[in-house]
Each structure stands twice: as structure tokens, then as C-alpha cells.
């Protein structure tokens, strides 16, 4: 059993026996009072014992921590957590049964239709905050401990019972909930598409697993595979995965995007203007009033840190934290919009290069579909029945944008918050932890191939193809619809630096 690690990539062999780890030194998971704490090992003596005890305690004694109970106290603002939200807020029925599926949502036009290929692009599971977030959370905690006054029970709870347990070396690493996000997703997809995601096809080498190099993605990939091998009790074989940042972290490789958007403050001017605007200022003042601290103590960064504190406590520990009491629903809607603005201008429709940076992944998806279509047409076995690609919110959003999903008639700006309450571009709905875009290719007989897209296990319609079969248009019609992107959208050409940068 490998329960600890010393390198950036996991050496995990049997995750159900393994500890949660960090890479700075050998460590074991300790579970105490509902909090995850990393306890450094002083040496290898007793290491296995501590790890086994931690895992036994975590999985056996505290099952409700892993599988939220029926009567979970959910914060009223949980549905506004953007990319920090749980998958269960998008799929509430999973709270009752984390393996529940509804195959009736798949409605092929005829009983002849059989799925022949599935590509799944999946965001990693629930993670710890990044170092940047943790630093802001620590600043907020200091202000609350040193300056806040008042007799409210929630404030006294923060000051006397809650401890700052987030440490900078957690830095976005996968948590136990994130492991289960992918384990359970794998099982649900096998129930949704049993003829594709099957033991026979996995053992036959017809699966391909690709991941970003980030530790949270590698461990999510391992967890997805473990969900399948446990489901089918496969103990005699291991299944490889490929680390491919060119595909799963294309946004780092696209020079034009990095220069003109990611490293260009003027590209997100609308975000800055909103943070300085009346809606955000009112949220900050209300937080200051609740803490009874001067208004200048609560910056927009502090407000965001407080919002994240509530979100992380809930996502990681399924706790309705006293930090959540700093916001009412109106405040949460403003915070959600501020974060949506950021995603819109940095990864979505705000700038053309945001979506074009995903050209490489777009072409990769369609080349896999074309290969499966060609093999199927010639009567061969489809050699890659299932492709699982694990990346980030920043992987999925540009691709969804390139495909035209969630494109509102009006751009999100700093001044139109009041008119955007019904916007479709809402990352809380689109991109929770373990968000997934599925492309499922069907053979419906007579050389009729159809393609069904699903987002977060729900069929969606390709924008512009709404007059086709509800969610399963002809594959040729999909390719015709995206003809310009398929013939163009060259990653190298799109991502080279141009003479004229973005004008804002």
C-alpha cells in the first residue's frame, strides 16, 4: 500500500486505503472534529498504522462526511457559489442518492440508435483553496478576530470555536469530497451508458484517459478509474493515463491569450468597475456593519474571501459555516455576478481569443468523433469507445463558449447587473466541481449517425441547431454547423501575437 507521496504526481495504487497527501513532505490525513488536518509524519515508524487508522475512521466511522445525509443544512446562498459550488447544487437529487441516474433523459429518435463513442471533458473534483485565496482568507480571519465586535452567536462561534485551518501548502489540492465526486460520476456514467462504459471495453483497452498535470486533475483521473475498477471488482489490471497539458491547459500555451487577456489588466476593466460600483460597495458595507468594523476594513477582496470561506467550508466539509451569515441572498447574487463577470471577460465571450484558445481541444474532440464514425461505417470495431479528459473550469468554459453555449443577447458589463438576473451565462449552473461536457455518438442505422451533447449529465442542444431532433441532431448537420471552425480555428494561427492588442 502506498499511503504517502513525495512527488507532484500521485503514486496512489489503492486510493481507498490511501491518505490525503501534500507534496511538500510525507504526511498523513488526520480527521478531527469534522476538519481535515494534515499531520506531518516524524518518520516512517507507525506511518502505515496512522494512515490505515485515518482511512478507517474516515470511510467507516464517519460515512456521512463522504456521502452527505438527507438532512444536510445547506446554506441559503449555496446556489450562487460559481465555480466553488458543489455538483449537488446543480443535481440536487444526488443528495438523496449519489448514484442516481435517469436514463429516460436519453431520447434517441428510434430504438435502433446505439451509442458507439463517448468523449467526456470533466473538471476536477472539489479542491482546497489556492494559496492566493488562502492568504486573503487569513487576512479576513485576522480582522474578524482582532476588530469585530458584537454579541451575535455566529460571530462568537467564529471568534471562540472556529480556527483558521487552511494552510497555504494546500494550494488547490483535491479533497476527499473531490475523490468521491469522480468515483461517483464514473459509476453514474456507466449506468447511463452501460454498453459503452463497460468492464469489457475497459479491459479491452477501448478507454483513453487524459489529464492535466495539476495534482487535483491527476488524482481526479485516478478516482474516476477507481470508481470503475471498484464497480467491477477489477484487481488484476491497472489502466494508464496520459498527462497532456497542450490539450487540458491550452490556455497557458496560447501566447496571444496570455499576453492580451490573462496578463492584461485592461482586458477585465468591466470587472474592476463593478467591484468599485454601488452594488458591490453596498455588500462590503453590509459585511462591515455585521462585523461592526470600519467600512475601509472590508475591501472587495475581503468580501470575496468571506464568500469563499462560506463556499469552501460547505463544499469540503458539508458545513453551513457561521461565515455564511455575512451574506444574505441579495449579497450572494451580487457576489455571483462579480465572479461571472470575471469568467465572462477572462474565459468567455468577453474577448474572441478566450474561446479560440480552445481550438486545439475542439479539433481533438471532433477528430475522435470522426475516427469513431469512420471505423463504424467500415464495419470495424470502434477502437476508442470512451475518452475521459480531466481538466479545469478554464478548460471547459472556453470550449463551451466556442461551441456557442450560454451566449446571452447582451454582454455582461459593470452597469447592467439589474437587467442580467435571467442571464444564461451563470457559472454556478455551468461549472461546479466535477462539471462535465459529454459528446455521445450514436449509430441509428442506415449510415445515420447522431450526436448528443450533455452538460452535467443533462442533454443540451447545440446553439443554432434547435430545429433538429431535440438533443440529438445528425452528426453531419453538427459538422456543417461548425464548418468554419472545423476548417479554420487553427490553434497556432489564433494564438500568435498580433500587432494590435485588444482595445478596451
Protein Blocks (a to p, Z undefined) as FASTA:
>chain_A
ZZbdfbfbdcbfblmlpccddfkbccddddeehiacddddfbjehklmmmmmmmmmmmmm
mmmlmmccfklccdfklmmnmjmbcfklmmmmlmmomkbccfklpccfbfklccfbdcdd
dddddddddfklmmmmmmmmmmmmmmggcjbfklmmmmmmpccfbcfklnopacfklmmm
mmmmmmmmmmmmmmlmcfklmmnopaccdddfbfklmmmmmmmmmmmmmmnopakbccdd
dddfklmmmmmmmmklmmmmmmmmklmmmmmmmmmmmklmmmmmmmmmmnopafklmcfk
lmmmmmmmmmmmmmmnopacfklmmpcfklmmmmmmmmmmmmmmmmmmmbmklmmmmmmm
mmmmmmmmmmmmmmmmnopacfblbacddddfklmmmmmmmnopaiafbdcdfklmmmmm
mpfbdfklmmgghiacddddddeejhiacddddeehiacddehilmmcfklccfklmmmm
mmmmmmnopfklmmpccfbdcdZZ
